[in-house]
């Protein structure tokens, strides 16, 4: 019979077990101490993540409004649709689980227009929260809520919607390069959206709720909600209507003149630097900023691989680029306003000075031509400005000398950025004083061989006419919080006085003379005193690098009213390829068209001369319902003519109607029978005709014409555009606007 363990062995067994137990207990205890004390933060965070459902509430981005409170950019309520895949762990029946996931994938993919398999894959992720789609609009969000409430599987435990915000630009492309756009995270990526991103962003809120391990609400859970704080509102200096008018005429000018490198218009208050409009075409729609125009997308689609990717990026950046601020150009003869300011301020020239132009001037052996090859002959200062005579301005430059010329060039702000509150402002490229020789001085004096931005040019012209003060152009007036309190206001900033008030007064006279009878005559607007300067610069560097020819930049800077200037408008047309390219011929009319609409809108009342009053349209009387004899009498009283169509004794319709206006001797067609109203005439071609010839042709076709453009001085004025296309079928008496201009060589 085997003997059992003796007492000594039992004691050793107990001792060994005790030691092992103590070791295990010691290890467990030390590990617990490490977890609880040393690495507690890590495990507390990990536990919290398993127990808490933490969702960020996006802050509503602040609005951007124009100076009158009109919305330019705002934020609309949208939703993020999500799935909580870990919630499916509570479903133990495999068939039921598959049915729930299939139903969710089917409905969400149909409502949100997503791929079914992609949504199904979301349900299988190991996560407590997966975004299915962001920026879901209200109609789709309502359909999802309806699906959740009607589902037999009570899918509200597995899917849901989080409120968010989406940036919205109600005017589509209006002022797009100024406003910029935001990314998918609502961060400003360009324009004012980027420049003032911190002011617009706001502070996000949060929703924190307790959950169990599989993502379900715990029975005794609580929810904490921290409301988001909306961003501030930007009150800009822009005027919605002035912006609309600027873009309308710029877009038409680009089409009419076949402009290939876009165009820009800036309208600025010369005294305050407030930008009323800043237009660039072609631009983009900030609601869909990555979408190209149909023409440019076709260019991209024709390419492949890396070349396609590169071209896509290039064209997108091009349409986002603010040509008025981020691109430099040779200003050409518009810069002569600055040179003339220098010469007058330094007493180099006066109204009584005279100059002889024989068509060229030679400086250091280099021959500089005048735009008029045969020369202008003897001319005074005013005539030199009207003629934009290069030899005269080169003479001014040589008399000023490099030191004085550069001193004013710098004082007018042309050696530095303006400081406008937009990202991406370009730096000027110019001859520094130590590199400005005689020939560099000669070319610079008439606006060539240096590059500045359009915003620099309009700022310099503003200083020349506003009394001599260089102001900082800006786009934001003030920042306002959600309670309407002004957080910050931006005062008008005068940098320095660059010329005297007396010199500025002289420049106003000279610039008005340019529009009255010089190269800017096509900017004439009846009833208003407008001054300006035209410019046409050749793109020499691009011509030399590409071998292309006929590459020009056509421009015009207009100012009004000249007795007390407040509004300046600069027009840039880059590479026109139409029938003409001189700034006075194609850019000045745009300036006149814009001024004709914005000056009355801004409250500047016209003051017509006797000659202008004679050319004004008269109101058409209402004669519908009158007898023919009564109608004829009323028409004659208004100095109008009539034509009767039909055999009736009373007027049943007239055309034009009483809401229209036409010139004296205009035609009013009187219909006396309903069946006669269907008569039509064909619109003829009014192009390249004098005012009298247009009148005669309109009479032949029983049509009315309204004249627009340079019609004050009829010498050399020809029509170049009409409001209705040739061949259009219209009623007799229809009013057609015919546009006139003078061909100029500047």
PyMOL commands that set and color helices and strands:
alter all, ss='L'
color gray80, all
select helices_A, chain A and resi 7-38+40-51+85-90+94-112+116-123+138-150+155-157+176-179+191-195+197-201+240-256+286-288+294-301+305-320+323-326+332-345+381-387+390-411+433-435+438-445+454-465+501-517+521-523+540-546+583-586+588-601+610-614+628-637+674-678+691-700
alter helices_A, ss='H'
color red, helices_A
select strands_A, chain A and resi 52-57+64-65+71-83+130-136+159-168+205-210+223-226+233-236+263-269+275-281+328-329+354-357+360-363+366-369+377-380+452-453+469-471+476-480+486-489+494-497+530-538+552-560+567-574+618-619+641-645+653-655+661-662+667-671+681-682+704-709+717-722+729-730+735-742
alter strands_A, ss='S'
color yellow, strands_A
deselect
rebuild
show_as cartoon
